[in-house]
């Protein structure tokens, strides 16, 4: 569900005010989503910042209405992260050992919890970007299938398919990772 009401600020009158109003209305939701897409709080803040920078470059491209604004922002955030996943995958193909070591999170909890979180992150990294986004939004964010479809600009059937395939692939990857450890 959208977090805020429609904004009273018209982009033609004051683009900076519209960007600020959108930031105030949607930052928390975007941060929670970003936090589930990336392994650290700093990376999540950077992802949200990149989303709002894109908004600041073209505030007129954001549709009116709270639900439309949020869907546009979520789509931008997910697309920015998908691009990063693709870049990382390309780098990993060129340097398979270097990237894996640099991306490992620092343990904060007990060893078992750390191992579980690391395994899940490694498994998520192996999914296709759209499947990863669907899994994170549905399983971790609790978003509904129609909301995910609207946010990603796809049909509900596509979301269900990616969710089903993503769950299977995630289970297979986790099993393979557990066998190696």
C-alpha positions in Angstrom: 0.0 0.0 0.0 1.2 3.5 -0.7 2.7 5.3 2.3 1.6 8.8 1.5 -1.3 10.8 0.1 -1.0 12.5 -3.2 1.4 15.4 -3.0 0.0 18.9 -3.3 3.1 20.2 -5.1 3.0 20.5 -8.8 6.3 19.7 -10.6 5.9 22.6 -13.0 5.6 25.1 -10.2 8.5 24.0 -8.0 10.5 20.9 -9.0 12.8 21.1 -6.0 9.7 21.2 -3.7 8.2 18.2 -5.4 11.5 16.2 -5.1 11.6 17.1 -1.4 8.0 16.2 -0.8 8.5 12.8 -2.6 11.6 12.2 -0.5 9.7 12.8 2.7 6.7 10.7 1.6 8.6 7.7 0.3 12.1 7.5 1.8 11.3 5.0 4.5 9.5 2.5 2.2 12.3 2.7 -0.4 15.0 2.3 2.3 13.2 -0.8 3.7 13.1 -2.3 0.2 16.7 -1.4 -0.6 17.8 -2.9 2.7 16.4 -6.2 1.6 18.0 -6.0 -1.9 21.6 -5.2 -0.7 23.7 -6.7 2.1 24.5 -3.5 4.1 22.8 -0.4 5.4 25.3 1.9 3.7 24.6 0.2 0.3 20.8 0.6 0.9 21.2 4.3 1.6 23.4 4.7 -1.5 20.7 2.9 -3.6 17.9 5.1 -2.3 20.1 8.2 -2.9 20.7 7.1 -6.5 17.0 6.7 -6.9 16.3 10.2 -5.7 19.2 11.6 -7.8 17.5 10.1 -10.8 14.2 11.7 -9.7 16.0 15.1 -9.2 17.3 14.9 -12.8 13.8 14.5 -14.2 11.0 15.4 -11.7 8.5 15.8 -14.5 8.7 12.1 -15.4 7.1 11.0 -12.1 3.4 10.3 -12.6 0.9 12.0 -10.3 -0.9 10.2 -7.5 0.6 8.5 -4.5 0.4 5.0 -5.8 1.9 6.0 -9.1 4.7 8.0 -7.5 5.6 5.1 -5.3 5.5 2.6 -8.1 7.7 4.8 -10.3 10.2 5.2 -7.4 10.2 1.5 -6.7 10.7 0.6 -10.3 13.7 3.1 -10.5 15.2 1.7 -7.4 14.9 -2.0 -8.5 16.2 -1.1 -12.0 19.3 0.7 -10.5 20.0 -2.4 -8.4 19.4 -4.8 -11.3 22.0 -2.8 -13.3 24.5 -3.1 -10.4 23.8 -6.9 -10.2 24.5 -7.1 -13.9 27.8 -5.1 -13.6 28.8 -7.3 -10.7 28.0 -10.5 -12.6 30.1 -9.2 -15.5 33.0 -8.4 -13.2 32.7 -11.8 -11.5 33.0 -13.6 -14.9 36.2 -11.7 -15.4 37.6 -12.1 -11.9 35.6 -15.0 -10.2 37.7 -14.9 -6.9 38.2 -11.2 -6.2 34.6 -10.1 -6.2 33.3 -12.9 -3.9 35.8 -12.1 -1.2 35.1 -8.3 -1.3 31.3 -8.8 -1.1 31.3 -10.9 2.1 29.5 -9.2 5.0 31.1 -8.8 8.4 29.4 -11.0 11.1 27.3 -9.2 13.7 25.3 -12.1 15.1 26.2 -15.6 16.2 28.1 -17.7 13.9 25.1 -19.8 12.9 23.1 -16.7 12.1 26.0 -15.3 10.1 26.3 -18.5 8.1 22.6 -18.5 7.3 22.5 -14.9 6.2 25.6 -15.3 4.1 24.2 -18.4 2.5 20.9 -16.7 1.6 22.8 -13.6 0.2 25.0 -15.9 -1.9 22.0 -17.7 -3.2 20.1 -14.5 -3.9 23.1 -13.2 -5.9 22.9 -16.2 -8.2 19.3 -15.5 -9.2 18.4 -13.4 -12.3 17.9 -9.8 -11.3 14.1 -9.7 -11.9 13.6 -13.0 -10.0 15.7 -11.7 -7.1 13.7 -8.5 -7.0 10.4 -10.4 -7.0 11.6 -12.8 -4.3 12.8 -9.9 -2.1 9.6 -7.8 -2.6 7.3 -10.7 -2.0 9.0 -12.7 0.7 10.9 -10.0 2.6 8.9 -6.9 2.0 5.5 -8.6 2.1 4.3 -6.9 -1.1 1.3 -8.4 -2.9 1.6 -9.8 -6.4 -0.5 -7.0 -8.0 1.7 -4.4 -6.2 4.9 -6.0 -7.4 3.5 -6.3 -11.0 2.7 -2.6 -10.9 6.0 -1.6 -9.4 8.0 -3.6 -11.9 5.8 -2.8 -14.9 4.9 -6.4 -15.6 1.8 -8.6 -15.4 0.7 -10.5 -12.3 1.2 -13.7 -14.2 4.8 -12.8 -14.9 5.4 -12.0 -11.2 3.9 -15.4 -10.2 6.1 -17.2 -12.7 9.3 -15.4 -11.5 8.3 -16.1 -7.9 7.7 -19.8 -8.5 10.9 -20.2 -10.6 12.9 -18.0 -8.1 11.9 -20.1 -5.2 12.9 -23.3 -6.9 16.2 -21.8 -8.0 16.9 -20.4 -4.6 16.2 -23.8 -2.9 18.5 -25.5 -5.4 21.3 -22.9 -4.9 21.0 -23.1 -1.1 21.3 -26.9 -1.3 24.4 -26.7 -3.4 25.9 -24.1 -1.1 25.2 -26.3 1.9 26.8 -29.3 0.3 30.0 -27.3 -0.3 30.4 -26.1 3.3 
